[in-house]
Amino acid sequence: MSDPTSPAIFDGHNDVLLKLYRDGGAKAAESFVTGRDGAIDVPSAKTGGFAGGFFAVYVPSPADLDFKFNEMVKPSYDLPLPEPIDWEDAFPVVMSQAAILFDLEKRNALTICRTTRDIEETLKTGKIAAIFHIEGAEAIDADLNTLEVLYQAGLRSIGPVWSRSTIFGHGVPFRYPSTPDIGSGLTDHGLRLIQRCDELGIMVDLSHLNEAGFWDVARHSSKPLVATHSNAHAICPHSRNLTDKQLAAIRESDGMVGLNFAVAFLRDDGRMVAEVPLEQMIRHLDHLIEHLGEDRVGLGSDYDGAIVPEALTSCASLPKLRQAMARHGYDNALMAKLCHGNWLRVLKKTWGE
């Protein structure tokens, strides 16, 4: 490969806004510009050819991280889901994290993109292209008024749940081994959310949604089915991963899946252990390409929100992944699709452009 930063990578999911929020909010935003102790910032993006992606706004639950990490290195585990979060508690957190995203744009660190043309134009400038995404719809009220306002502010993608339940549906626990067939599907509020997102042109993210909810979206949405950061259940039988039957439905809808770098969803044994060779990621990519076709697979790193393989702890390390893909035999055309082209394709179709 002559240029280790090419093709540019547009990524399906990161949690850098949560990290900045926890580090002090807008006061921490400068570290995104100058360099920070984390996976994504402007200097690392330039080094690694990270062109942008979905910047998630996420409301954290109180969590015993030591317990979580200790459990997820075991041969099997089933972590209890956190309690649901009320709208009154979620809304100010979402506003705070969205404000950080807007502040980063003011600092000229990124551009918030509302159309695929915005993304394409931003990629030409070398600036980070960001999609305003919400992971878990706790801050959306039952009447969907918040959704309307956030759409006007630039929201273009939303996950109805992050694992814990919302008024819209139910997610999957962190359980291994397990299928995603856990619990009931979308509520009546959830069905109305999907309908309104379709009307507005807000992408619905199926990652974290349980299987019953997945099939409800498949039945009621007119848009492509998209999981921004999920892997192949056939390789890693974790509740968070997608079965071949789900992949077939995604292919039928002309949707796509972004490969999650989180090690517990990559490893055959489902353990949260960072020793994961890049070849294991290629195994998942091969399986996804086999079942979805080469136009429906991308990357969804979960950077700044997960333990990732040792070789890829920062977006500055992304040339290593490109090299592994090239060694495996992916040609230039396929590489361009996997790295960014497929995201642009599915967003154009989802956003009705």
C-alpha positions in Angstrom: 0.0 0.0 0.0 1.5 3.3 -1.1 -0.5 5.4 1.3 -1.2 3.8 4.7 -4.0 6.3 5.4 -6.0 5.5 2.3 -8.8 4.7 1.7 -10.2 7.1 4.3 -12.2 5.4 7.0 -15.7 6.6 7.8 -16.8 4.8 11.0 -20.1 3.6 12.2 -19.8 4.3 15.9 -17.7 6.0 18.5 -18.2 7.2 22.1 -15.8 10.1 22.3 -18.5 12.6 23.3 -19.2 10.5 26.4 -15.5 10.5 27.3 -15.3 14.3 26.9 -18.5 14.7 28.9 -17.0 12.7 31.8 -13.7 14.6 31.5 -15.3 17.9 32.0 -17.5 18.6 29.0 -16.8 21.7 26.9 -13.7 22.3 29.0 -12.3 19.0 27.8 -13.0 19.7 24.1 -9.7 21.4 23.5 -8.0 18.0 24.2 -9.9 16.6 21.1 -8.1 19.3 19.0 -4.6 19.0 20.5 -4.5 15.4 21.6 -6.0 13.3 24.4 -5.6 10.0 26.2 -8.2 8.2 24.1 -8.9 6.6 20.8 -10.0 9.6 18.7 -8.8 13.1 18.4 -7.7 15.4 15.6 -4.0 14.5 15.5 -4.7 10.7 15.7 -7.3 11.0 13.0 -4.8 12.6 10.6 -2.2 10.0 11.4 -4.6 7.1 10.8 -6.7 8.4 8.0 -9.9 8.5 10.2 -12.2 10.6 8.2 -15.2 10.7 10.6 -18.3 8.8 11.4 -21.2 8.5 13.8 -20.6 10.5 17.0 -22.8 8.9 19.6 -24.6 10.7 22.4 -25.1 8.2 25.2 -26.6 8.5 28.7 -24.5 6.3 31.0 -26.0 4.1 33.8 -24.3 3.8 37.2 -22.1 0.8 36.7 -19.6 -1.3 38.6 -17.0 -1.5 35.9 -14.7 -3.8 37.9 -17.6 -6.3 38.2 -18.4 -6.0 34.5 -14.8 -6.5 33.4 -14.2 -9.4 35.8 -17.4 -11.2 34.6 -16.7 -10.7 30.9 -13.3 -12.5 31.0 -15.0 -15.7 32.2 -16.0 -18.5 29.8 -19.6 -17.6 30.2 -21.5 -14.6 31.7 -24.8 -12.9 32.0 -24.6 -9.3 33.2 -27.8 -7.8 34.7 -29.2 -4.9 32.7 -29.2 -1.5 34.3 -32.6 0.0 35.3 -34.3 2.2 32.7 -33.5 5.9 32.8 -36.3 8.4 32.9 -36.7 11.2 30.3 -36.1 13.9 33.0 -32.7 12.4 33.9 -31.6 11.6 30.3 -32.5 14.9 28.6 -29.9 17.1 30.3 -27.2 14.6 29.7 -28.0 14.4 26.0 -28.1 18.2 25.8 -24.7 18.4 27.4 -23.1 15.9 25.1 -24.7 17.5 22.0 -23.3 20.8 23.1 -19.8 19.3 23.2 -20.3 18.1 19.6 -21.4 21.7 18.6 -18.5 23.1 20.4 -16.1 20.9 18.5 -17.5 22.2 15.3 -17.0 25.8 16.5 -13.4 24.9 17.2 -13.1 23.8 13.6 -12.2 20.2 14.7 -15.1 18.6 12.8 -18.1 19.3 10.6 -21.6 18.1 11.6 -23.0 16.5 8.5 -26.7 16.4 7.7 -26.5 15.1 4.1 -24.2 12.7 2.3 -23.1 15.7 0.2 -22.0 17.3 3.4 -19.9 14.2 4.2 -18.4 14.1 0.7 -17.5 17.8 0.8 -16.0 17.4 4.3 -13.9 14.4 3.3 -12.3 16.5 0.5 -11.2 19.1 3.1 -9.5 16.6 5.4 -11.6 17.7 8.4 -13.5 15.1 10.4 -17.1 14.5 9.2 -19.5 13.8 12.1 -23.0 12.5 12.1 -25.0 13.4 15.2 -26.2 10.0 16.6 -28.1 9.1 19.7 -27.5 5.6 21.2 -30.5 4.8 23.4 -33.6 7.0 23.0 -34.2 7.8 26.7 -34.2 11.5 25.9 -37.0 11.1 23.4 -40.4 11.7 24.9 -43.5 9.6 24.1 -45.0 12.4 22.0 -41.7 12.6 20.0 -41.4 16.3 20.5 -37.7 16.0 21.5 -37.1 14.0 18.3 -38.4 16.9 16.2 -36.2 19.4 17.9 -33.1 17.3 17.8 -33.7 16.6 14.1 -33.7 20.3 13.5 -30.4 20.5 15.4 -28.8 17.9 13.1 -29.7 14.5 14.5 -29.6 12.0 11.7 -29.3 8.6 13.4 -30.7 7.0 16.5 -30.7 3.6 18.3 -34.1 3.1 20.0 -32.2 1.3 22.9 -28.8 0.8 24.3 -29.2 -2.7 25.9 -31.4 -1.5 28.8 -35.1 -1.0 28.1 -36.7 2.3 27.0 -40.3 3.2 26.4 -39.6 2.2 22.8 -38.3 -1.3 23.2 -35.8 -3.7 24.7 -32.1 -4.5 24.2 -29.9 -7.5 24.8 -27.9 -8.0 27.9 -24.2 -8.7 27.8 -24.6 -12.4 27.7 -22.4 -15.2 26.4 -23.2 -17.6 25.0 -26.6 -16.4 23.9 -28.8 -15.6 20.9 -30.2 -12.1 20.6 -33.7 -13.7 20.9 -34.3 -12.2 24.4 -37.6 -10.5 25.4 -40.4 -8.8 23.6 -40.3 -6.4 20.7 -41.0 -2.8 20.1 -43.8 -1.1 22.1 -46.5 1.0 20.5 -44.3 4.1 21.2 -41.4 2.3 19.5 -43.5 1.6 16.3 -44.4 5.3 16.2 -40.7 6.2 16.6 -39.7 4.1 13.7 -42.5 5.6 11.5 -41.5 9.1 12.4 -37.8 8.4 11.8 -38.6 7.1 8.4 -40.6 10.2 7.6 -37.9 12.6 8.8 -35.0 10.6 7.3 -33.3 9.6 10.6 -31.5 6.3 10.3 -32.6 3.7 12.9 -29.6 1.8 14.3 -30.4 -1.9 15.2 -27.2 -2.5 17.2 -28.2 -3.4 20.8 -31.8 -4.0 19.9 -33.1 -7.5 20.7 -34.2 -9.9 18.0 -37.9 -9.3 18.4 -37.3 -5.6 18.1 -35.2 -6.2 15.0 -38.0 -8.1 13.3 -40.5 -5.3 14.3 -38.3 -2.8 12.6 -37.9 -5.0 9.5 -41.7 -5.3 9.3 -42.6 -1.7 9.8 -39.7 0.4 8.4 -39.5 1.2 4.7 -35.7 2.0 5.0 -32.6 -0.2 4.8 -31.9 -2.2 8.0 -28.6 -1.0 9.5 -26.6 -2.1 12.5 -23.8 0.4 13.0 -21.5 -1.7 15.2 -22.4 -5.5 15.3 -20.6 -8.7 14.4 -21.3 -12.2 13.2 -23.1 -14.5 15.7 -22.0 -17.5 13.7 -18.4 -16.7 14.7 -19.0 -15.3 18.2 -22.3 -16.5 19.7 -22.8 -13.4 21.8 -26.3 -11.8 22.3 -25.0 -8.6 20.8 -24.1 -10.2 17.5 -26.3 -10.8 14.4 -27.5 -14.2 13.3 -27.3 -15.3 9.7 -31.1 -15.0 9.5 -30.8 -11.4 10.5 -28.0 -10.8 8.0 -30.3 -12.2 5.3 -33.0 -9.6 6.2 -30.4 -6.8 6.2 -29.3 -7.9 2.7 -32.9 -8.1 1.5 -33.5 -4.5 2.7 -30.2 -3.3 1.0 -28.9 -2.2 4.4 -25.5 -2.8 6.0 -23.5 -3.7 9.1 -20.4 -2.0 10.6 -17.8 -4.3 12.1 -17.5 -3.7 15.8 -13.9 -3.7 17.2 -15.0 -4.6 20.7 -13.1 -7.8 21.6 -16.0 -9.6 23.4 -18.0 -9.5 20.1 -15.0 -10.6 18.0 -13.5 -13.5 19.9 -14.9 -17.0 19.4 -15.0 -17.4 23.2 -16.8 -14.0 23.8 -14.2 -12.9 26.4 -13.3 -9.3 27.0 -9.6 -9.9 26.4 -7.6 -7.6 24.2 -5.4 -10.3 22.6 -7.2 -10.5 19.3 -5.3 -10.9 16.1 -6.4 -8.7 13.2 -7.1 -11.9 11.3 -10.1 -12.5 13.6 -11.6 -9.2 12.5 -11.0 -10.3 8.9 -12.9 -13.6 9.6 -15.9 -11.5 10.7 -15.6 -9.3 7.6 -15.5 -12.3 5.3 -18.6 -13.7 6.9 -20.4 -10.4 6.7 -19.4 -10.0 3.0 -20.5 -13.6 2.3 -24.0 -13.0 3.7 -24.5 -9.4 2.9 -22.5 -8.8 -0.3 -19.6 -6.4 -0.6 -21.8 -3.3 -0.9 -23.3 -3.8 2.6 -20.4 -4.1 5.0 -18.4 -1.3 6.7 -16.6 -0.5 10.0 -18.2 0.4 13.3 -15.3 0.6 15.7 -16.9 1.5 19.1 -13.8 3.6 19.7 -13.7 5.3 23.1 -16.5 3.0 24.3 -15.0 -0.5 24.3 -11.9 -2.6 24.8 -10.5 -3.2 21.3 -7.7 -5.3 19.9 -4.2 -4.4 21.2 -3.1 -3.4 17.7 -5.9 -0.9 17.2 -6.2 1.0 20.4 -6.3 4.4 18.6 -7.6 5.5 15.3 -3.9 6.4 14.6 -3.4 2.6 14.3 -5.9 2.1 11.5 -3.2 1.7 8.8 -2.6 -1.7 10.4 -6.1 -2.8 9.7 -5.9 -1.6 6.1 -2.7 -3.5 5.7 -4.3 -6.7 7.1 -7.2 -6.3 4.7 -4.9 -5.8 1.8 -2.8 -8.8 2.8 -5.9 -10.9 2.9 -6.6 -10.0 -0.7 -9.2 -7.2 -0.6 -8.6 -5.2 -3.7 -8.7 -1.4 -3.9 -12.3 -1.2 -5.0 -13.5 -3.4 -2.1 -11.3 -1.5 0.4 -12.9 1.8 -0.7 -16.3 0.3 -0.1 -15.6 -1.2 3.3 -13.7 1.9 4.5 -16.3 4.6 3.6 -18.2 4.0 0.3 -20.8 1.7 1.7 -21.7 4.1 4.5 -22.3 6.8 2.0 -24.4 4.5 -0.1 -26.7 3.4 2.7 -27.0 6.9 4.2 -28.0 8.4 0.8 -30.8 5.8 0.5 -31.9 6.1 4.2 -31.9 9.9 4.1 -33.9 9.9 0.9 -31.4 11.8 -1.2 
